Structure formats: C-alpha cells, structure tokens
Amino acid sequence: MSGKDSRGSRDRHFERRRKAAQAGLHLPTEIELLRGMPFLFDDMASDIREFGERLSRRLKHKPKFEIAPLVASLDDLAVDQSDEALRCVEAALEAAGGFDTISAFDARLRVKFYLASLGDPDAAAVIAGRTASVALGGVRDSCDFSLLPWALAWSVVANDYGHMRNNGTVGIPRGRVSRDLRFHAREFEAAIRQTEPQTKKQPEDGTPSAYRVDDARTVPAAEAPQVNKPKGTVVIFTSIGNDSTSEGKRVVKEFEKLLNIALPLPPVSDLARVRERLVEEFPYAVAVIDELLNRLVGRDHVHIRPTVLVGTPGCGKTRLARRLCEELAVPFELVSCGGLNDSSIGGTARRWSSGEPSISVLSIRRHRCAGPVIILDEIEKVGTSRHNGNVHDVLVGLFERETSQRWFDPYIESPCDLSHVSWLMTANTLTTVPSVLLDRCRVLAFPEPGPEQLEVLTPRLVERIYVDAGHDPRWATPLERFELAALADHWHGGSIRRLQQLVETLVEARERHRVKQ
C-alpha cells in the first residue's frame, strides 16, 4: 500500500472512531487524545468517569495490597471529576505497583491530559512534549508531522496559562483551554500549510482530514446527530423496539413525548443551606450528611454514587434519604424492598399483561427528569429466590455505568441511558446483601442518636405530631423541663421511632389534662 493510501486509510479509521467517541461508543486512547480526538460524548467529565471505572474494574481483579489506594481514588472519579480528585489519582498511580508498566504510563499520561485540559500549565507543558515526541517518531518509531500544530498549540497554552497563574489568576473557566488550543492549532496548521507545495490537493469531497482542525473537530452536518441537546440535559430514549407491532405502537404512544427529547438533569442546590437544614434535623448524623454532600461540591448536576446507609432500626436512615432529596429539590421514588423477590424492578416484557418499564424508566417518565433518585428501603429484606429473576442481579447492572448507560429495558425493547439515575439504599444489616452488590456501593454507617440529642429532637417530633393530626405546627408547644426529664428516664438513645411513641404519649396526656381544666 502506498504512503498516500495508508494515510487515507488512517484518516478514515480516525474519523470513524472520532464519531464513535462523540456518540459515546468509544473511549479515546491516550494517543488519540493527543491527535485531537474529542472526549467521550464530547464531554470531559464523562470521559474521566469512564476511564476511572474501567481501570478500577481491571485493577480489582489483581489482588495487590499496594493498589488499594489507587482503586479507591479511581472509584471517587465516578462522582467527582475535579482537579483535586485527578491529582489524588495521579499520586496513587505514582505510588502504586502490581500492574504492568505500560498501563501505568498510559494512565499517568491520560491524567496529565485531563489536568492540562483543566488549565494546569505544568501538565500542558508535559502534554506538549509528549505530542511532539509522537509527531517526531518517539512513539512506535513512526513520524506523524500533522501532530506538530497540536504540539505547538499545547506549548503556547502552557506558556499563556503559566503567566496567568503567576499573575494571580485563581482558575481557568472550563472549556477555555479547548477553545484556545483549537485556535492556536489552526494558526500553526495554516502557517505550515503555506510552506507545502501548491500542487497538493484537498480531498474531492472537501472533508477535512481527521488530523486537521479546520472545523474545530466538528462532525459534518449531514452525519451529525440530529438531536438538539441543550446544556444540562440528556436524551434518554432514542427509539422504541418493534414499533410496527400492536404492542410496539402502544408503547410508542406512551413515550412519544419523551422520544429524542433532551430531559433536564437536576442542578446542584445551595449545599451550605442544604447542610444547615439537614444538620438541624439530624444533628447526630453530621458525618453522614457531610459525606453525602461533599461528593456534590463542584458538580453542576446532582448525581449520587450508589450508597447504602446501614444502622439500627428506627435511627432515621430512610427519613434522611428522603429529606436529602427534598432539600436538593431532586425528584425521587421511595421503594420498600419488603416483598420484592423478582426482577420486575428492571422492567417486565411488554408481551405480558403485567408488562411495565423498569422503576428507573417509570421515575424518569413521571418526573420528566433524567436524574431522579431511587430510594430502596431495607434492601436486606429483598427475596433471594431466582424463580422469576432476582432483584440483586438487576441492581448490579444498574449500578454499573457501562451497562446502565445502554440499559436494555424489556418493555421499551431498546437501549436507554439510565446512568444519571442516583441510588440510595437503607439497611438494618448487610448479612443478606451479596458482596457482588456491595462492591459497587459506598457503605455509610448511620449512627444512633444519644440521650444528649433529646432536647434537639423533641421539638421536631412534637411539630410532626401536630402536623399529622391536621393542626397548624405553630400550635406545637415545646415540652416542659419536667416532661423532658420524664422522657430521659425512659429513653436512653437509639430508636427515634421509640422516642416518637413516648412523645406522642406525653402530648396526649397534656391534651387530656387541658380538656379537664
């Protein structure tokens, strides 16, 4: 094959993979990123999450003690794609052992690329050098001079942002590095093109080479996805399977207002205000509240990694999960796991009279939101029979981004993106929860309230009793000192449910005494 044919074949191969990356079907390699390929879904946060999840899964099959911190830092990338989280991964990669040197080198290079794209001038300088090395044959002894504009552009970016940092600039706006990089690369390519022989022709169809940046790496209009997706939205449903059958036509009618429609992701609220309200209501669970909210700092949209709250019965786990969703203004579904013993939570085939979508799809359709929260209450009470499928097996797939992003719902009979759905679970014990499920979750021990919290908890409980009775909460008179002393004699911490029963008894006694007077 001639050099020209070889180059054309390489261009076509790169173009196919570039389109696949933008569609979320291909995670670009480190070398492809240096050559100007866009991130997965054309979104760096998605690319970081996918990279972290893939490398973490691969390392978990290598039982080496020295890579445990690296696995933990990679798992954190699922919820936090900040430069601080990336630096933790970078440090863990430097200290880790137990996996091959080539993979470690590629992972470090990729993290450097992420940091450079976030405006780190030192990382940008490293990427400039690496790109120049690839262009001049330092990798696989194969020169690719078309990479020189990118290497020069990275050098300019490193210099510019180095000056900005030295002049006191706090941070670089997201997206600016990419724009500046493309601008400089276009300038350098134009300058290089002027030195080329004038007889060199462009492709007959006018399509720019995959290694050039003429059109800021955009897909040709005729081949670009036709879905209009505003910022902060996600297209969940793109098609309905077997839509020519009578059942398919019925499902199409059910979902016609959602097909190829970009649904909003829930934005992150004022976390300081959310924390203040939750701590006021759950003063004994500050550590759990902080752990849940800290992973939302710096994010544009709410997404909570699958999390299990484990604690004794009545300590307030379920209420905290519900109140967290309410304060974050995120739609949610509360599902009691007692009695669940089949795979219906993942959807039922439409051919059955009881066919229905998965709980995630139902929630998305009900709230018209791409990222609702599903609260599974008392997950340990799920049945373990496999006669009609098993709940745990379904959840394992829904908790993995790789599968949830292309979840095949048996009712819709077509893949849909459920990767933005958050999962919160409560449990009194983990003895009946399989380890394969727990490996995909963050487990938080939920504390019991102690007797020292009595004066803080009782006003809320009294107010709740009046509201449940249909009265104005302003009628709720605080308990007297002797009433608090009586409660302290009978409640020594533990279940809030038990404390509420005691408070109800006091309120009823108070009302009877008032009537007698």
Secondary structure, 3 states (H helix, E strand, C coil): CCHHHHHHHHHHHHHHHHHHHHCCCCCCCHHHHHCCCCCHHHCHHHHHHHHHHHHHHHHHCCCCHHHHHHHHHHHHCCCCCCHHHHHHHHHHHHHCCCCCHHHHHHHHHHHHHHHHHCCCHHHHHHHHHHHHHHHCCCCCCCCCHHHHHHHHHHHHHHHHHHHHHHCCCCCCCCCHHHHHHHHHHHHHHHHHHHCCCCCCCCCCCCCCCCCCCCCCCCCCCCCCCCCCCCCCEEECECCCCCCCCHHHHHHHHHHCCCECCEEECCECCCHHHHHHHHHHHCHHHHHHHHHHHHCCCCCCECCCCCEEEECCCCCCHHHHHHHHHHHHCCCEEEEECCCCCCHHHHCCCCCCCCCCCCHHHHHHHHHCCCCCEEEEECHHHCCCCCCCCCHHHHHHHHHCHHHHCCEEECCCCEEECCCCCEEEEEECCCCCCCHHHHCCCEEEECCCCCHHHHHHHHHHHHHHHHHHCCCCHHHCCCCCHHHHHHHHHHCCCCCHHHHHHHHHHHHHHHHHHHHHC
